[in-house]
Amino acid sequence: MNKLLKTIALVGALIGGIATADACTNFIVTRGASTDGSNMVTYAADSHQLYGSLYSHVPGKYTEWLDVTEWDTGRYLGKIRQAPYTYRTLGNSNEHSLFITETTFGGRPELEYANGGIDYGSLIYITLQRAKTAREAIDIIVDLANTYGYCSSGESFSLIDTEEAWIMELIGKGPEDKGIVWVARRIPDGYVSAHANQARITTFPWDDPENCIYAPDVAEVARKFGWFSGEDKDFSFADAYAPLDFGAMRGCEARVWSFFRMVANDMDKYEDYAMGHNKDNRMPLWVIPREKVSPKMLMDAMRDHYEGTKMDMTTDIGAGGEGCPYRWRPMYFEVDGVEYCNERATATQQTGFWLVGQARPNKVGILWFGTDDAATSPLTPVYVTSTEVPKCFREGNGSMLKYSDTSMFWITNRVAQFAYLRYNSVGKTVREYVDKWENAMIEEVEKMDMAIANVSYKEKKARKLATAFTVKSAEKVFNMWVELDKYLMVKYIDGNIKGEDDKGFIDNGNGKDIPGKILQPGYSGNWKRAVAADKGEILRVVK
């Protein structure tokens, strides 16, 4: 298997060598499958170079032209015509509770159009400024890409509003044609779906425009390049434009499988597919959950490291002596001429930002937003009608090359770096804080919903209430994490664990702030056995 393609599939590197935010994960829950009747979507923007900020667009004075720069690299692409009216956006949402997220599947490099005027990231954020619904967003994405030329590789988009949830997959037509081929499918209500850097739409209905729409030449382009020769009804988008290989299954589809396994029955039968061993045992595009999925369940699904499966990252020797479910890049390594892979889980260290979007009927949408690794960072609620971005999330408050004491991205990274060193103790404490915060905020959102409903006839006042809540919550969680960082240092310094009681840390009773109860948990059994096997003859205690 071509190592460059493996790298694209698992790490998300452009051919030019720049790591991008395209190694991402989306889970989608339709309103009939959710506990509160909302359509929900997740997004982890995973990149070794992406700084976690909450982007925003505030409608202003109309200008005829809009400058477009490539989201990943900052490269100037050119100008496109501005819409006469735009909507306020926050991150991957807008004021109408439209959410758009993505994962990059790359696909056929022959179809890239380097001179295009719009990239996948700009498609998302410009479309959010112009569309109210998911269907409208699909039309705008197609129009922008075909008009100005699409310069990115293959993409899967998730689009949800208060009524519908869609998956849209697209790719360019090649260096001689600036347009795109694409297909979009509406996820049936009551189902959940997902995608994670691998195209997932295979065959589709050609005569059901309410639930499936597509480019007229979606199959013809594949025929032109020799990737398909059958009848339209047998055409598979994924097989033509992103054929499966080991990396696509093990590094990408495995994340989808693990999510499906959490929420639906009878998914273990696809284990060999997820592990990259049987591409003929392909998973369905969507499944029915065994029970309705709550927002908190979806948040926690983004914290997965394949726990409880053969790929569990906490149990092998790679986890070290304290169960660390992280593997530093590169994804592949070679020993004595044999190539191996590290797992690529949903929760990963290089996340810039992540979210859970709730498009709620008859209520203001909620963008649950967080920075850095989903497994060690909290989500805080952002009402999509908010008119202010909290300082700790603002663009320009720090960068990947500049530390900021007031940035949520940097404080969550500080906590995560410590947690990685001693995951089964420090990581456990961090997760307790995450759960405490998110459970409390779910209750607070319910109270705020009632307050907003009471003034909903006064739109300005409702926005003011929502904004104040958003800003206050973000400030509170930022301060909480600053204190958590200090607490973890005191409690876990030098491999020890200080004992605590209801009054705080236990001292030795002499009134000198000297610890009186210190635990030394040592290492896991797996690690001890591995060390004994490696250096047993040297380390053996002689009696």
C-alpha positions in Angstrom: 0.0 0.0 0.0 1.3 3.5 -0.9 2.7 5.1 2.2 1.7 8.6 1.1 -1.9 7.5 0.8 -1.7 6.0 4.2 -0.5 9.2 5.6 -3.3 11.1 3.9 -5.9 8.7 5.2 -4.7 8.6 8.8 -2.9 11.8 9.5 -4.5 14.2 7.0 -1.4 15.6 5.3 -1.6 17.4 2.1 0.6 16.3 -0.7 2.5 19.5 -0.2 3.5 18.3 3.3 1.3 20.7 5.4 -0.6 19.1 8.2 -4.3 20.2 8.0 -7.5 20.0 9.8 -8.8 17.2 7.7 -8.3 14.2 10.0 -11.6 14.8 11.7 -14.7 12.9 13.0 -18.4 13.6 12.7 -21.3 11.8 14.4 -24.8 12.6 13.4 -28.0 12.0 15.4 -31.4 12.7 13.9 -34.2 14.3 16.0 -36.1 11.0 16.2 -33.1 9.3 17.6 -32.3 12.0 20.3 -33.7 12.3 23.8 -34.7 16.0 23.3 -36.0 15.9 19.7 -33.0 17.9 18.3 -30.8 17.0 15.4 -27.2 16.8 16.6 -23.8 16.7 15.0 -20.3 16.4 16.4 -17.0 17.7 15.0 -13.4 17.3 16.0 -11.1 19.5 14.0 -7.9 17.5 14.3 -4.7 19.0 13.1 -1.1 19.3 14.4 -1.2 23.0 13.3 -4.7 24.2 14.0 -5.3 26.7 16.8 -8.6 26.3 18.6 -10.7 29.4 18.3 -14.4 30.2 17.9 -14.7 31.9 14.5 -17.4 34.5 14.0 -19.0 36.5 11.2 -21.0 39.7 12.0 -23.1 41.0 9.1 -21.9 44.5 8.2 -21.8 46.9 5.3 -22.3 45.2 2.0 -19.4 45.0 -0.4 -19.6 43.6 -3.9 -16.6 41.2 -3.6 -15.4 38.9 -0.8 -11.7 37.8 -0.5 -11.2 34.1 0.0 -8.2 32.5 1.7 -7.7 28.8 2.2 -8.8 27.8 5.6 -5.9 25.4 6.3 -3.0 27.5 5.0 -4.0 31.1 4.8 -3.2 31.1 1.0 -5.1 33.8 -0.9 -7.4 32.2 -3.5 -9.1 35.2 -5.0 -12.4 37.0 -4.9 -16.0 35.8 -5.1 -19.2 37.9 -5.2 -20.6 38.7 -1.9 -24.2 38.0 -1.0 -26.4 41.1 -0.5 -27.3 39.9 3.0 -25.5 37.5 5.3 -26.3 35.9 8.7 -24.4 36.0 11.9 -22.2 32.9 12.5 -20.4 31.4 15.4 -18.0 28.6 14.7 -19.7 25.9 12.6 -23.2 27.3 13.2 -25.3 30.3 12.4 -28.1 32.2 14.0 -30.8 30.0 12.3 -29.5 26.8 13.9 -27.8 25.6 10.8 -24.7 23.5 11.5 -22.1 22.4 8.9 -19.1 20.2 9.7 -16.7 18.0 7.7 -14.2 15.3 7.4 -11.7 15.0 4.5 -11.5 11.6 2.7 -9.0 12.8 0.1 -9.9 10.3 -2.6 -8.6 10.3 -6.1 -5.7 12.7 -6.5 -6.3 12.9 -10.2 -9.4 14.9 -9.5 -7.7 17.8 -7.7 -8.0 21.3 -9.3 -5.1 23.3 -7.9 -6.3 26.6 -9.4 -9.7 26.6 -7.8 -11.0 29.7 -6.1 -12.6 28.1 -3.1 -11.6 25.5 -0.6 -13.6 23.2 1.7 -13.2 25.3 4.8 -14.3 28.5 3.0 -17.3 26.6 1.6 -18.4 25.8 5.1 -18.0 29.3 6.7 -19.3 31.2 3.6 -22.3 29.0 3.2 -23.2 29.4 6.9 -23.3 33.2 6.2 -25.8 32.6 3.4 -28.1 29.6 4.1 -30.9 29.1 6.6 -31.5 25.3 6.0 -29.4 22.3 5.2 -31.1 21.9 1.8 -30.3 25.5 0.9 -26.8 25.0 2.1 -26.3 22.1 -0.3 -27.4 24.2 -3.2 -25.0 27.1 -2.2 -22.1 24.7 -1.7 -22.6 23.3 -5.2 -23.1 26.7 -6.8 -19.9 28.2 -5.1 -17.7 25.2 -6.1 -18.9 25.0 -9.7 -18.7 28.8 -10.2 -15.3 29.5 -8.7 -13.6 26.2 -8.9 -12.9 23.7 -6.0 -9.3 23.5 -4.9 -9.5 20.9 -2.1 -9.6 17.1 -2.2 -12.6 14.9 -1.4 -14.8 16.0 1.4 -17.7 14.6 3.5 -20.0 17.3 4.9 -22.6 17.0 7.7 -25.4 19.5 7.5 -28.2 19.7 10.1 -31.0 22.2 10.8 -34.0 21.9 13.1 -35.8 19.6 10.7 -33.3 17.6 8.7 -29.9 15.9 8.8 -27.8 15.3 5.6 -24.5 13.8 4.5 -23.0 15.3 1.4 -19.9 13.9 -0.3 -18.0 15.7 -3.0 -14.8 15.7 -5.0 -13.4 17.7 -7.9 -13.6 16.7 -11.6 -9.9 17.0 -12.4 -7.4 19.7 -13.6 -9.4 20.3 -16.8 -12.7 21.0 -15.1 -13.2 23.3 -12.1 -16.5 21.9 -10.9 -17.4 19.1 -8.5 -19.2 15.7 -8.6 -21.3 15.1 -5.5 -24.2 13.2 -3.8 -26.2 14.2 -0.7 -28.4 11.9 1.3 -30.9 12.8 3.9 -30.5 10.6 7.0 -33.8 8.9 7.9 -35.4 10.2 11.1 -34.8 7.9 14.0 -31.3 6.9 12.7 -27.7 7.9 13.6 -24.8 8.2 11.1 -21.2 9.1 11.0 -18.1 9.7 8.9 -14.4 9.9 9.7 -12.1 10.7 6.7 -13.5 8.0 4.4 -16.3 8.5 1.9 -19.3 6.4 3.1 -22.1 6.9 0.5 -22.0 3.9 -1.8 -25.1 3.2 -4.1 -28.0 5.6 -3.8 -31.6 6.1 -5.1 -31.6 8.0 -8.4 -35.4 8.9 -8.2 -36.0 10.1 -4.7 -35.3 13.9 -4.7 -36.8 14.4 -1.3 -34.1 12.3 0.3 -31.2 12.1 -2.3 -29.8 14.7 -4.6 -26.7 14.5 -6.7 -24.7 16.0 -9.6 -26.0 15.0 -13.0 -22.6 13.7 -14.1 -21.7 12.0 -10.8 -21.3 8.6 -12.5 -20.2 9.9 -15.9 -17.0 11.4 -14.5 -16.1 8.0 -12.9 -16.7 6.4 -16.3 -14.5 8.9 -18.0 -11.6 8.0 -15.8 -12.2 4.2 -16.0 -13.3 3.8 -12.4 -16.9 2.6 -13.2 -18.5 1.0 -16.2 -21.9 -0.3 -15.1 -25.4 1.1 -15.1 -26.2 4.2 -13.0 -28.2 2.2 -10.4 -25.1 0.2 -9.6 -22.8 3.2 -9.2 -21.1 3.6 -5.8 -19.7 7.0 -5.0 -17.3 5.8 -2.4 -16.0 2.9 -4.4 -15.4 5.1 -7.5 -13.9 8.1 -5.8 -12.4 6.8 -2.5 -11.8 3.0 -2.8 -11.1 1.2 0.5 -7.7 0.2 1.7 -6.3 -0.9 5.1 -5.7 2.7 6.2 -9.3 3.8 5.2 -10.8 1.0 7.3 -8.5 0.9 10.3 -7.7 4.6 10.6 -11.1 6.0 9.5 -14.0 3.6 9.4 -13.0 2.1 12.7 -14.0 5.3 14.4 -17.5 5.1 12.9 -17.7 1.5 13.9 -16.8 2.2 17.5 -19.5 4.9 17.7 -22.1 2.6 16.1 -21.1 -0.1 18.6 -21.7 2.3 21.5 -25.2 3.2 20.5 -26.6 0.3 18.3 -26.9 -3.5 18.6 -25.2 -6.2 16.6 -22.2 -4.1 15.5 -19.5 -6.6 16.5 -20.1 -8.5 13.3 -18.3 -5.6 11.5 -15.2 -5.9 13.7 -13.1 -7.4 10.9 -14.0 -4.6 8.6 -13.1 -1.9 11.2 -9.8 -3.6 11.8 -9.0 -3.4 8.0 -9.2 -7.2 7.4 -12.4 -7.6 5.3 -13.5 -4.7 3.1 -16.4 -6.8 1.8 -18.1 -6.7 5.2 -18.9 -3.0 4.8 -21.0 -1.2 7.5 -24.3 0.5 6.6 -24.4 4.3 6.2 -26.7 4.7 9.2 -28.1 2.5 12.0 -31.0 2.6 14.5 -29.8 3.2 18.1 -30.9 0.8 20.8 -32.1 3.8 22.8 -32.4 7.5 22.2 -29.1 9.4 22.4 -28.7 12.3 24.8 -26.5 15.3 24.3 -24.2 14.0 27.1 -24.0 10.6 25.5 -22.9 12.2 22.2 -20.3 14.3 24.0 -18.8 11.3 25.6 -18.8 9.3 22.4 -16.3 11.8 21.1 -14.0 10.7 24.0 -13.5 7.2 22.7 -10.2 5.3 22.5 -11.7 2.0 21.4 -12.2 1.0 25.1 -13.6 -2.5 25.4 -12.6 -3.6 21.9 -9.6 -5.4 20.5 -8.2 -2.0 19.6 -8.4 -0.7 23.1 -5.6 1.8 23.4 -5.3 1.6 27.2 -4.4 -2.0 27.5 -1.4 -2.8 25.3 2.3 -2.1 26.1 2.0 1.1 24.1 -0.1 2.5 26.9 2.9 2.5 29.2 2.7 1.9 32.9 -0.3 4.2 33.4 -2.8 3.4 30.7 -2.2 6.3 28.3 -4.5 5.9 25.3 -2.4 8.1 23.0 0.3 7.3 20.4 2.5 10.0 19.0 2.9 10.3 15.3 3.8 8.9 12.8 0.9 6.4 12.6 3.0 3.6 11.1 6.3 2.1 12.2 8.5 -0.8 11.1 10.3 -3.5 13.1 12.6 -6.0 11.5 11.0 -5.5 8.1 7.4 -5.8 9.3 5.1 -2.7 9.2 2.7 -2.0 12.1 0.1 0.7 12.8 -0.8 2.8 15.8 -4.6 3.2 16.3 -6.2 6.4 15.3 -9.1 6.9 17.8 -11.8 9.5 17.9 -10.2 11.3 20.8 -6.8 12.5 19.8 -4.1 14.8 21.1 -3.9 17.1 18.1 -7.4 18.5 18.1 -7.7 22.2 17.6 -11.3 22.5 18.6 -14.3 20.3 18.9 -18.1 20.6 19.2 -21.5 19.1 19.6 -24.2 21.1 17.7 -27.8 20.9 18.7 -30.4 22.2 16.3 -33.4 22.3 18.6 -37.0 22.7 17.4 -38.7 25.8 18.9 -35.6 26.7 20.9 -32.4 28.5 20.1 -29.6 26.2 18.9 -26.7 25.3 21.1 -23.1 25.0 20.0 -21.3 23.0 22.7 -17.8 24.2 22.1 -14.4 23.1 23.4 -10.7 23.3 22.5 -8.0 20.6 22.3 -8.4 16.9 23.0 -12.1 15.9 23.5 -11.2 13.3 26.2 -9.6 15.9 28.5 -11.4 19.1 27.7 -14.9 20.4 28.6 -17.6 21.6 26.3 -19.4 24.9 27.2 -22.7 26.0 25.8 -22.8 28.8 23.2 -26.2 30.0 22.1 -26.0 30.4 18.3 -27.7 33.8 18.6 -25.0 35.2 20.8 -23.6 38.5 19.7 -20.2 38.3 21.5 -17.4 35.7 21.4 -16.0 35.0 24.9 -12.4 36.3 25.3 -11.0 32.9 26.0 -12.2 31.6 22.6 -11.5 34.7 20.5 -9.4 34.6 17.3 -6.1 36.4 18.0 -6.0 35.5 21.6 -2.8 33.4 21.3 -1.7 31.1 18.5 0.1 27.9 17.9 3.3 29.9 18.1 2.3 32.3 20.9 1.1 31.3 24.4 -1.7 33.3 26.0 -2.6 33.2 29.7 -6.2 34.0 28.8 -6.7 31.4 26.1 -8.9 28.3 26.7 -6.9 26.4 24.1 -3.7 26.8 26.0 -5.1 26.0 29.5 -6.8 22.8 28.2 -3.5 21.8 26.5 -1.6 22.4 29.8 -4.0 20.1 31.6 -4.0 17.5 28.8 -0.2 17.3 28.7 -0.1 16.4 32.4 -2.9 13.9 32.0 -1.1 12.1 29.2 1.8 11.4 31.5 -0.3 9.7 34.2 -3.6 8.9 32.5 -5.0 6.4 34.9 -4.8 8.9 37.8 -4.5 12.5 36.5 -6.7 11.7 33.4 -9.3 10.2 35.7 -9.5 13.3 37.8 -9.7 15.5 34.7 -12.6 13.5 33.4 -14.4 13.9 36.7 -14.1 17.6 36.4 -15.3 17.4 32.8 -18.4 15.4 33.7 -19.2 17.7 36.7 -19.1 20.7 34.5 -21.1 19.4 31.5 -23.8 17.8 33.6 -24.2 21.1 35.5 -24.4 23.1 32.3 -27.0 20.9 30.8 -29.2 21.8 33.7 -28.2 25.5 33.4 -29.2 25.5 29.7 -32.7 24.2 30.6 -33.1 27.1 33.0 -31.8 29.7 30.5 -34.1 28.2 27.8 -37.1 29.1 30.0 -35.7 32.6 30.6 -35.3 33.2 26.9 -38.7 31.8 26.1 -40.3 34.3 28.5 -38.8 37.2 26.5 -38.9 35.6 23.1 -41.3 38.3 21.8 -38.5 40.8 22.5 -35.8 39.5 20.2 -33.1 42.0 21.3 -33.6 41.1 24.9 -33.5 37.4 24.2 -30.2 37.8 22.3 -28.8 39.8 25.2 -29.8 37.0 27.7 -28.3 34.3 25.5 -25.1 36.3 24.9 -24.6 37.0 28.6 -25.1 33.3 29.5 -22.6 32.3 26.8 -19.9 34.7 27.9 -20.4 34.0 31.6 -20.3 30.2 31.1 -17.1 30.4 29.1 -15.4 32.7 31.7 -16.5 30.3 34.4 -15.1 27.2 32.8 -11.9 28.9 31.9 -11.3 30.0 35.5 -12.3 26.4 36.6 -9.6 25.0 34.3 -6.9 27.4 35.5 -7.6 26.3 39.1 -7.7 22.6 38.0 -4.2 23.0 36.5 -2.9 24.2 39.8 -4.7 21.6 41.8 -3.3 18.7 39.6 0.2 20.0 40.0 -0.1 20.0 43.8 -1.9 16.7 44.1 0.2 14.6 41.6 3.7 16.1 41.7 6.6 13.7 41.4 4.6 10.5 40.8 2.9 10.7 44.2 -0.8 11.2 45.0 -1.6 13.4 48.0 -4.4 12.2 50.2 -7.5 14.3 50.7 -10.5 14.5 53.0 -13.5 16.9 53.2 -11.2 19.7 54.3 -8.7 19.4 51.5 -5.2 17.9 51.4 -4.3 15.9 54.5 -1.2 17.2 56.4 0.8 15.4 59.0 -0.8 17.2 61.9 2.2 19.5 62.8 0.7 22.6 61.2 3.6 23.1 58.7 1.7 22.2 55.5 3.6 18.9 55.2 1.6 16.1 53.5 0.6 13.4 55.9 -0.8 10.8 53.6 0.9 10.1 50.3 0.0 7.3 47.9 2.4 5.7 45.4 0.3 3.6 43.0 3.2 2.4 40.8 2.6 1.0 37.4 0.1 -1.4 35.8 0.5 -5.1 35.8 1.1 -5.2 32.0 3.9 -2.7 32.3 5.6 -4.6 35.2 5.5 -7.9 33.2 6.9 -6.1 30.2 9.8 -4.6 32.2 10.5 -8.0 33.8 10.6 -9.7 30.4 12.9 -7.1 29.0 15.3 -6.6 32.0 14.4 -9.3 34.4 17.8 -10.8 34.8 19.3 -7.4 35.7 16.5 -6.1 37.9 15.7 -9.4 39.7 15.9 -9.1 43.5 18.3 -11.7 45.0 17.3 -13.0 48.4 
